[in-house]
Amino acid sequence: MATPAPTDSPRFVVDEYGPRDFAVRDTVSQLSYDIRFTRKAAQDAADRRNSRQETR
């Protein structure tokens, strides 16, 4: 029997507030973390937080 793919969206997502203004938002608490100047840096931070959250 195949395991179904998780349908949950990631807990930490990237929000854009303006040019060169990105932050990682926690979708549970709605708090923003890791203010970054590029989307790539913010996405890397969000991926890092999501991977830590999944291992708990």
PQR file with spaces between the fields and no chain letter, atoms N, CA, C, O and H, PARSE charges and radii, in Angstrom:
ATOM       1  N    MET     1       0.855   -1.183    0.000 -0.4000 1.5000
ATOM       2  CA   MET     1       0.000    0.000    0.000 -0.0000 2.0000
ATOM       3  C    MET     1       0.893    1.235    0.000  0.5500 1.7000
ATOM       4  O    MET     1       1.809    1.334    0.816 -0.5500 1.4000
ATOM       5  N    ALA     2       0.641    2.164   -0.891 -0.4000 1.5000
ATOM       6  CA   ALA     2       1.458    3.375   -1.014 -0.0000 2.0000
ATOM       7  C    ALA     2       1.087    4.378    0.077  0.5500 1.7000
ATOM       8  O    ALA     2      -0.073    4.493    0.474 -0.5500 1.4000
ATOM       9  H    ALA     2      -0.103    2.084   -1.554  0.4000 1.0000
ATOM      10  N    THR     3       2.091    5.089    0.544 -0.4000 1.5000
ATOM      11  CA   THR     3       1.868    6.125    1.546 -0.0000 2.0000
ATOM      12  C    THR     3       1.445    7.399    0.834  0.5500 1.7000
ATOM      13  O    THR     3       2.125    7.832   -0.096 -0.5500 1.4000
ATOM      14  H    THR     3       3.033    4.995    0.222  0.4000 1.0000
ATOM      15  N    PRO     4       0.345    8.008    1.243 -0.5600 1.5000
ATOM      16  CA   PRO     4      -0.100    9.228    0.566  0.2800 2.0000
ATOM      17  C    PRO     4       0.868   10.377    0.829  0.5500 1.7000
ATOM      18  O    PRO     4       1.478   10.462    1.895 -0.5500 1.4000
ATOM      19  N    ALA     5       0.996   11.246   -0.147 -0.4000 1.5000
ATOM      20  CA   ALA     5       1.852   12.423    0.006 -0.0000 2.0000
ATOM      21  C    ALA     5       1.220   13.384    1.004  0.5500 1.7000
ATOM      22  O    ALA     5      -0.002   13.527    1.033 -0.5500 1.4000
ATOM      23  H    ALA     5       0.500   11.177   -1.013  0.4000 1.0000
ATOM      24  N    PRO     6       2.031   14.040    1.816 -0.5600 1.5000
ATOM      25  CA   PRO     6       1.457   14.994    2.781  0.2800 2.0000
ATOM      26  C    PRO     6       0.806   16.161    2.050  0.5500 1.7000
ATOM      27  O    PRO     6       1.368   16.696    1.094 -0.5500 1.4000
ATOM      28  N    THR     7      -0.365   16.547    2.499 -0.4000 1.5000
ATOM      29  CA   THR     7      -1.098   17.641    1.868 -0.0000 2.0000
ATOM      30  C    THR     7      -0.955   18.927    2.666  0.5500 1.7000
ATOM      31  O    THR     7      -1.457   19.971    2.249 -0.5500 1.4000
ATOM      32  H    THR     7      -0.821   16.113    3.276  0.4000 1.0000
ATOM      33  N    ASP     8      -0.285   18.868    3.797 -0.4000 1.5000
ATOM      34  CA   ASP     8      -0.102   20.052    4.630 -0.0000 2.0000
ATOM      35  C    ASP     8       0.821   21.045    3.942  0.5500 1.7000
ATOM      36  O    ASP     8       1.819   20.664    3.330 -0.5500 1.4000
ATOM      37  H    ASP     8       0.123   18.020    4.136  0.4000 1.0000
ATOM      38  N    SER     9       0.479   22.310    4.048 -0.4000 1.5000
ATOM      39  CA   SER     9       1.383   23.332    3.527 -0.0000 2.0000
ATOM      40  C    SER     9       2.489   23.550    4.557  0.5500 1.7000
ATOM      41  O    SER     9       2.301   23.238    5.733 -0.5500 1.4000
ATOM      42  H    SER     9      -0.332   22.619    4.545  0.4000 1.0000
ATOM      43  N    PRO    10       3.631   24.076    4.137 -0.5600 1.5000
ATOM      44  CA   PRO    10       4.728   24.274    5.088  0.2800 2.0000
ATOM      45  C    PRO    10       4.355   25.286    6.159  0.5500 1.7000
ATOM      46  O    PRO    10       3.574   26.206    5.915 -0.5500 1.4000
ATOM      47  N    ARG    11       4.918   25.107    7.343 -0.4000 1.5000
ATOM      48  CA   ARG    11       4.616   26.010    8.454 -0.0000 2.0000
ATOM      49  C    ARG    11       5.244   27.387    8.236  0.5500 1.7000
ATOM      50  O    ARG    11       4.630   28.402    8.565 -0.5500 1.4000
ATOM      51  H    ARG    11       5.552   24.359    7.541  0.4000 1.0000
ATOM      52  N    PHE    12       6.460   27.433    7.685 -0.4000 1.5000
ATOM      53  CA   PHE    12       7.161   28.698    7.492 -0.0000 2.0000
ATOM      54  C    PHE    12       7.147   29.067    6.011  0.5500 1.7000
ATOM      55  O    PHE    12       7.587   28.286    5.167 -0.5500 1.4000
ATOM      56  H    PHE    12       6.958   26.609    7.418  0.4000 1.0000
ATOM      57  N    VAL    13       6.640   30.258    5.699 -0.4000 1.5000
ATOM      58  CA   VAL    13       6.536   30.722    4.324 -0.0000 2.0000
ATOM      59  C    VAL    13       7.203   32.092    4.198  0.5500 1.7000
ATOM      60  O    VAL    13       7.424   32.779    5.195 -0.5500 1.4000
ATOM      61  H    VAL    13       6.282   30.892    6.385  0.4000 1.0000
ATOM      62  N    VAL    14       7.521   32.480    2.957 -0.4000 1.5000
ATOM      63  CA   VAL    14       8.170   33.759    2.695 -0.0000 2.0000
ATOM      64  C    VAL    14       7.126   34.789    2.298  0.5500 1.7000
ATOM      65  O    VAL    14       6.282   34.530    1.440 -0.5500 1.4000
ATOM      66  H    VAL    14       7.341   31.921    2.147  0.4000 1.0000
ATOM      67  N    ASP    15       7.188   35.964    2.929 -0.4000 1.5000
ATOM      68  CA   ASP    15       6.329   37.098    2.576 -0.0000 2.0000
ATOM      69  C    ASP    15       7.201   38.221    2.035  0.5500 1.7000
ATOM      70  O    ASP    15       8.316   38.436    2.509 -0.5500 1.4000
ATOM      71  H    ASP    15       7.874   36.174    3.626  0.4000 1.0000
ATOM      72  N    GLU    16       6.686   38.935    1.040 -0.4000 1.5000
ATOM      73  CA   GLU    16       7.394   40.086    0.487 -0.0000 2.0000
ATOM      74  C    GLU    16       6.690   41.359    0.942  0.5500 1.7000
ATOM      75  O    GLU    16       5.491   41.527    0.721 -0.5500 1.4000
ATOM      76  H    GLU    16       5.780   38.761    0.654  0.4000 1.0000
ATOM      77  N    TYR    17       7.445   42.255    1.581 -0.4000 1.5000
ATOM      78  CA   TYR    17       6.875   43.497    2.092 -0.0000 2.0000
ATOM      79  C    TYR    17       7.221   44.698    1.224  0.5500 1.7000
ATOM      80  O    TYR    17       6.612   45.759    1.362 -0.5500 1.4000
ATOM      81  H    TYR    17       8.419   42.118    1.761  0.4000 1.0000
ATOM      82  N    GLY    18       8.187   44.543    0.336 -0.4000 1.5000
ATOM      83  CA   GLY    18       8.587   45.626   -0.551 -0.0000 2.0000
ATOM      84  C    GLY    18       9.818   45.194   -1.319  0.5500 1.7000
ATOM      85  O    GLY    18      10.257   44.049   -1.208 -0.5500 1.4000
ATOM      86  H    GLY    18       8.682   43.681    0.223  0.4000 1.0000
ATOM      87  N    PRO    19      10.380   46.115   -2.103 -0.5600 1.5000
ATOM      88  CA   PRO    19      11.593   45.755   -2.829  0.2800 2.0000
ATOM      89  C    PRO    19      12.731   45.458   -1.853  0.5500 1.7000
ATOM      90  O    PRO    19      13.031   46.257   -0.966 -0.5500 1.4000
ATOM      91  N    ARG    20      13.344   44.318   -2.030 -0.4000 1.5000
ATOM      92  CA   ARG    20      14.454   43.884   -1.172 -0.0000 2.0000
ATOM      93  C    ARG    20      14.047   43.821    0.302  0.5500 1.7000
ATOM      94  O    ARG    20      14.848   44.142    1.180 -0.5500 1.4000
ATOM      95  H    ARG    20      13.100   43.669   -2.750  0.4000 1.0000
ATOM      96  N    ASP    21      12.817   43.411    0.574 -0.4000 1.5000
ATOM      97  CA   ASP    21      12.320   43.305    1.945 -0.0000 2.0000
ATOM      98  C    ASP    21      11.458   42.049    2.060  0.5500 1.7000
ATOM      99  O    ASP    21      10.269   42.065    1.743 -0.5500 1.4000
ATOM     100  H    ASP    21      12.166   43.150   -0.139  0.4000 1.0000
ATOM     101  N    PHE    22      12.074   40.970    2.515 -0.4000 1.5000
ATOM     102  CA   PHE    22      11.405   39.677    2.644 -0.0000 2.0000
ATOM     103  C    PHE    22      11.527   39.183    4.079  0.5500 1.7000
ATOM     104  O    PHE    22      12.486   39.513    4.776 -0.5500 1.4000
ATOM     105  H    PHE    22      13.040   40.957    2.773  0.4000 1.0000
ATOM     106  N    ALA    23      10.560   38.399    4.513 -0.4000 1.5000
ATOM     107  CA   ALA    23      10.605   37.829    5.851 -0.0000 2.0000
ATOM     108  C    ALA    23       9.989   36.438    5.832  0.5500 1.7000
ATOM     109  O    ALA    23       9.169   36.117    4.972 -0.5500 1.4000
ATOM     110  H    ALA    23       9.781   38.130    3.947  0.4000 1.0000
ATOM     111  N    VAL    24      10.396   35.625    6.789 -0.4000 1.5000
ATOM     112  CA   VAL    24       9.850   34.284    6.964 -0.0000 2.0000
ATOM     113  C    VAL    24       8.729   34.382    7.998  0.5500 1.7000
ATOM     114  O    VAL    24       8.954   34.810    9.130 -0.5500 1.4000
ATOM     115  H    VAL    24      11.062   35.886    7.488  0.4000 1.0000
ATOM     116  N    ARG    25       7.513   33.980    7.597 -0.4000 1.5000
ATOM     117  CA   ARG    25       6.356   34.052    8.500 -0.0000 2.0000
ATOM     118  C    ARG    25       5.982   32.663    8.980  0.5500 1.7000
ATOM     119  O    ARG    25       5.918   31.720    8.192 -0.5500 1.4000
ATOM     120  H    ARG    25       7.331   33.632    6.678  0.4000 1.0000
ATOM     121  N    ASP    26       5.738   32.544   10.274 -0.4000 1.5000
ATOM     122  CA   ASP    26       5.240   31.315   10.878 -0.0000 2.0000
ATOM     123  C    ASP    26       3.720   31.328   10.717  0.5500 1.7000
ATOM     124  O    ASP    26       3.046   32.200   11.266 -0.5500 1.4000
ATOM     125  H    ASP    26       5.790   33.310   10.914  0.4000 1.0000
ATOM     126  N    THR    27       3.180   30.367    9.969 -0.4000 1.5000
ATOM     127  CA   THR    27       1.747   30.365    9.695 -0.0000 2.0000
ATOM     128  C    THR    27       0.910   29.968   10.909  0.5500 1.7000
ATOM     129  O    THR    27      -0.308   30.147   10.908 -0.5500 1.4000
ATOM     130  H    THR    27       3.728   29.658    9.524  0.4000 1.0000
ATOM     131  N    VAL    28       1.551   29.433   11.937 -0.4000 1.5000
ATOM     132  CA   VAL    28       0.811   29.061   13.147 -0.0000 2.0000
ATOM     133  C    VAL    28       0.652   30.266   14.070  0.5500 1.7000
ATOM     134  O    VAL    28      -0.459   30.577   14.500 -0.5500 1.4000
ATOM     135  H    VAL    28       2.541   29.287   11.938  0.4000 1.0000
ATOM     136  N    SER    29       1.759   30.944   14.375 -0.4000 1.5000
ATOM     137  CA   SER    29       1.710   32.075   15.296 -0.0000 2.0000
ATOM     138  C    SER    29       1.579   33.425   14.590  0.5500 1.7000
ATOM     139  O    SER    29       1.344   34.446   15.236 -0.5500 1.4000
ATOM     140  H    SER    29       2.661   30.691   14.026  0.4000 1.0000
ATOM     141  N    GLN    30       1.733   33.428   13.252 -0.4000 1.5000
ATOM     142  CA   GLN    30       1.673   34.640   12.431 -0.0000 2.0000
ATOM     143  C    GLN    30       2.787   35.645   12.768  0.5500 1.7000
ATOM     144  O    GLN    30       2.640   36.835   12.493 -0.5500 1.4000
ATOM     145  H    GLN    30       1.925   32.599   12.727  0.4000 1.0000
ATOM     146  N    LEU    31       3.881   35.186   13.351 -0.4000 1.5000
ATOM     147  CA   LEU    31       5.032   36.039   13.623 -0.0000 2.0000
ATOM     148  C    LEU    31       6.011   35.952   12.465  0.5500 1.7000
ATOM     149  O    LEU    31       6.124   34.912   11.817 -0.5500 1.4000
ATOM     150  H    LEU    31       4.000   34.219   13.574  0.4000 1.0000
ATOM     151  N    SER    32       6.724   37.053   12.204 -0.4000 1.5000
ATOM     152  CA   SER    32       7.718   37.076   11.138 -0.0000 2.0000
ATOM     153  C    SER    32       9.118   36.976   11.723  0.5500 1.7000
ATOM     154  O    SER    32       9.421   37.580   12.752 -0.5500 1.4000
ATOM     155  H    SER    32       6.633   37.898   12.730  0.4000 1.0000
ATOM     156  N    TYR    33       9.964   36.206   11.052 -0.4000 1.5000
ATOM     157  CA   TYR    33      11.341   35.987   11.456 -0.0000 2.0000
ATOM     158  C    TYR    33      12.238   36.215   10.250  0.5500 1.7000
ATOM     159  O    TYR    33      11.765   36.335    9.120 -0.5500 1.4000
ATOM     160  H    TYR    33       9.718   35.716   10.216  0.4000 1.0000
ATOM     161  N    ASP    34      13.532   36.273   10.506 -0.4000 1.5000
ATOM     162  CA   ASP    34      14.550   36.244    9.450 -0.0000 2.0000
ATOM     163  C    ASP    34      14.290   37.260    8.347  0.5500 1.7000
ATOM     164  O    ASP    34      14.011   36.881    7.210 -0.5500 1.4000
ATOM     165  H    ASP    34      13.917   36.176   11.424  0.4000 1.0000
ATOM     166  N    ILE    35      14.377   38.522    8.665 -0.4000 1.5000
ATOM     167  CA   ILE    35      14.254   39.573    7.661 -0.0000 2.0000
ATOM     168  C    ILE    35      15.454   39.467    6.719  0.5500 1.7000
ATOM     169  O    ILE    35      16.599   39.450    7.169 -0.5500 1.4000
ATOM     170  H    ILE    35      14.604   38.830    9.589  0.4000 1.0000
ATOM     171  N    ARG    36      15.191   39.396    5.408 -0.4000 1.5000
ATOM     172  CA   ARG    36      16.250   39.211    4.406 -0.0000 2.0000
ATOM     173  C    ARG    36      16.074   40.208    3.271  0.5500 1.7000
ATOM     174  O    ARG    36      14.996   40.770    3.080 -0.5500 1.4000
ATOM     175  H    ARG    36      14.261   39.410    5.041  0.4000 1.0000
ATOM     176  N    PHE    37      17.170   40.421    2.507 -0.4000 1.5000
ATOM     177  CA   PHE    37      17.142   41.333    1.373 -0.0000 2.0000
ATOM     178  C    PHE    37      16.787   40.641    0.065  0.5500 1.7000
ATOM     179  O    PHE    37      16.415   41.312   -0.898 -0.5500 1.4000
ATOM     180  H    PHE    37      18.046   39.964    2.662  0.4000 1.0000
ATOM     181  N    THR    38      16.891   39.314    0.003 -0.4000 1.5000
ATOM     182  CA   THR    38      16.556   38.595   -1.224 -0.0000 2.0000
ATOM     183  C    THR    38      15.581   37.470   -0.918  0.5500 1.7000
ATOM     184  O    THR    38      15.573   36.917    0.182 -0.5500 1.4000
ATOM     185  H    THR    38      17.193   38.768    0.784  0.4000 1.0000
ATOM     186  N    ARG    39      14.763   37.141   -1.905 -0.4000 1.5000
ATOM     187  CA   ARG    39      13.808   36.047   -1.745 -0.0000 2.0000
ATOM     188  C    ARG    39      14.537   34.726   -1.547  0.5500 1.7000
ATOM     189  O    ARG    39      14.095   33.888   -0.761 -0.5500 1.4000
ATOM     190  H    ARG    39      14.769   37.591   -2.798  0.4000 1.0000
ATOM     191  N    LYS    40      15.651   34.531   -2.252 -0.4000 1.5000
ATOM     192  CA   LYS    40      16.406   33.280   -2.128 -0.0000 2.0000
ATOM     193  C    LYS    40      16.902   33.082   -0.701  0.5500 1.7000
ATOM     194  O    LYS    40      16.782   31.984   -0.158 -0.5500 1.4000
ATOM     195  H    LYS    40      16.010   35.212   -2.890  0.4000 1.0000
ATOM     196  N    ALA    41      17.454   34.117   -0.089 -0.4000 1.5000
ATOM     197  CA   ALA    41      17.941   34.006    1.287 -0.0000 2.0000
ATOM     198  C    ALA    41      16.779   33.730    2.246  0.5500 1.7000
ATOM     199  O    ALA    41      16.915   32.934    3.174 -0.5500 1.4000
ATOM     200  H    ALA    41      17.552   35.009   -0.531  0.4000 1.0000
ATOM     201  N    ALA    42      15.648   34.382    2.024 -0.4000 1.5000
ATOM     202  CA   ALA    42      14.481   34.150    2.878 -0.0000 2.0000
ATOM     203  C    ALA    42      13.952   32.734    2.688  0.5500 1.7000
ATOM     204  O    ALA    42      13.571   32.080    3.659 -0.5500 1.4000
ATOM     205  H    ALA    42      15.537   35.029    1.270  0.4000 1.0000
ATOM     206  N    GLN    43      13.924   32.251    1.434 -0.4000 1.5000
ATOM     207  CA   GLN    43      13.447   30.891    1.180 -0.0000 2.0000
ATOM     208  C    GLN    43      14.375   29.862    1.813  0.5500 1.7000
ATOM     209  O    GLN    43      13.910   28.855    2.348 -0.5500 1.4000
ATOM     210  H    GLN    43      14.234   32.783    0.646  0.4000 1.0000
ATOM     211  N    ASP    44      15.687   30.107    1.757 -0.4000 1.5000
ATOM     212  CA   ASP    44      16.637   29.203    2.415 -0.0000 2.0000
ATOM     213  C    ASP    44      16.372   29.151    3.920  0.5500 1.7000
ATOM     214  O    ASP    44      16.410   28.077    4.522 -0.5500 1.4000
ATOM     215  H    ASP    44      16.064   30.925    1.323  0.4000 1.0000
ATOM     216  N    ALA    45      16.105   30.302    4.526 -0.4000 1.5000
ATOM     217  CA   ALA    45      15.810   30.352    5.961 -0.0000 2.0000
ATOM     218  C    ALA    45      14.498   29.626    6.270  0.5500 1.7000
ATOM     219  O    ALA    45      14.409   28.912    7.269 -0.5500 1.4000
ATOM     220  H    ALA    45      16.074   31.174    4.037  0.4000 1.0000
ATOM     221  N    ALA    46      13.485   29.803    5.424 -0.4000 1.5000
ATOM     222  CA   ALA    46      12.210   29.116    5.629 -0.0000 2.0000
ATOM     223  C    ALA    46      12.382   27.604    5.491  0.5500 1.7000
ATOM     224  O    ALA    46      11.829   26.837    6.280 -0.5500 1.4000
ATOM     225  H    ALA    46      13.557   30.383    4.613  0.4000 1.0000
ATOM     226  N    ASP    47      13.153   27.179    4.484 -0.4000 1.5000
ATOM     227  CA   ASP    47      13.400   25.745    4.301 -0.0000 2.0000
ATOM     228  C    ASP    47      14.128   25.165    5.506  0.5500 1.7000
ATOM     229  O    ASP    47      13.818   24.062    5.954 -0.5500 1.4000
ATOM     230  H    ASP    47      13.601   27.802    3.843  0.4000 1.0000
ATOM     231  N    ARG    48      15.092   25.908    6.025 -0.4000 1.5000
ATOM     232  CA   ARG    48      15.835   25.452    7.197 -0.0000 2.0000
ATOM     233  C    ARG    48      14.905   25.305    8.404  0.5500 1.7000
ATOM     234  O    ARG    48      14.970   24.311    9.126 -0.5500 1.4000
ATOM     235  H    ARG    48      15.344   26.805    5.660  0.4000 1.0000
ATOM     236  N    ARG    49      14.040   26.298    8.618 -0.4000 1.5000
ATOM     237  CA   ARG    49      13.089   26.224    9.742 -0.0000 2.0000
ATOM     238  C    ARG    49      12.088   25.083    9.548  0.5500 1.7000
ATOM     239  O    ARG    49      11.746   24.397   10.511 -0.5500 1.4000
ATOM     240  H    ARG    49      13.987   27.107    8.031  0.4000 1.0000
ATOM     241  N    ASN    50      11.616   24.873    8.315 -0.4000 1.5000
ATOM     242  CA   ASN    50      10.669   23.789    8.053 -0.0000 2.0000
ATOM     243  C    ASN    50      11.324   22.432    8.279  0.5500 1.7000
ATOM     244  O    ASN    50      10.678   21.526    8.804 -0.5500 1.4000
ATOM     245  H    ASN    50      11.894   25.431    7.533  0.4000 1.0000
ATOM     246  N    SER    51      12.579   22.267    7.900 -0.4000 1.5000
ATOM     247  CA   SER    51      13.238   20.980    8.096 -0.0000 2.0000
ATOM     248  C    SER    51      13.462   20.706    9.586  0.5500 1.7000
ATOM     249  O    SER    51      13.359   19.560   10.026 -0.5500 1.4000
ATOM     250  H    SER    51      13.104   23.003    7.472  0.4000 1.0000
ATOM     251  N    ARG    52      13.762   21.734   10.353 -0.4000 1.5000
ATOM     252  CA   ARG    52      13.915   21.544   11.808 -0.0000 2.0000
ATOM     253  C    ARG    52      12.576   21.210   12.442  0.5500 1.7000
ATOM     254  O    ARG    52      12.511   20.388   13.355 -0.5500 1.4000
ATOM     255  H    ARG    52      13.845   22.665    9.996  0.4000 1.0000
ATOM     256  N    GLN    53      11.512   21.836   11.970 -0.4000 1.5000
ATOM     257  CA   GLN    53      10.185   21.623   12.534 -0.0000 2.0000
ATOM     258  C    GLN    53       9.709   20.202   12.253  0.5500 1.7000
ATOM     259  O    GLN    53       9.054   19.597   13.101 -0.5500 1.4000
ATOM     260  H    GLN    53      11.565   22.504   11.228  0.4000 1.0000
ATOM     261  N    GLU    54      10.024   19.659   11.085 -0.4000 1.5000
ATOM     262  CA   GLU    54       9.582   18.311   10.711 -0.0000 2.0000
ATOM     263  C    GLU    54      10.294   17.229   11.503  0.5500 1.7000
ATOM     264  O    GLU    54       9.744   16.144   11.693 -0.5500 1.4000
ATOM     265  H    GLU    54      10.556   20.150   10.395  0.4000 1.0000
ATOM     266  N    THR    55      11.502   17.501   11.967 -0.4000 1.5000
ATOM     267  CA   THR    55      12.253   16.474   12.676 -0.0000 2.0000
ATOM     268  C    THR    55      11.875   16.388   14.148  0.5500 1.7000
ATOM     269  O    THR    55      12.320   15.471   14.839 -0.5500 1.4000
ATOM     270  H    THR    55      11.949   18.383   11.813  0.4000 1.0000
ATOM     271  N    ARG    56      11.093   17.287   14.628 -0.4000 1.5000
ATOM     272  CA   ARG    56      10.693   17.266   16.047 -0.0000 2.0000
ATOM     273  C    ARG    56       9.557   16.307   16.289  0.5500 1.7000
ATOM     274  O    ARG    56       9.099   16.166   17.423 -0.5500 1.4000
ATOM     275  H    ARG    56      10.731   18.032   14.067  0.4000 1.0000
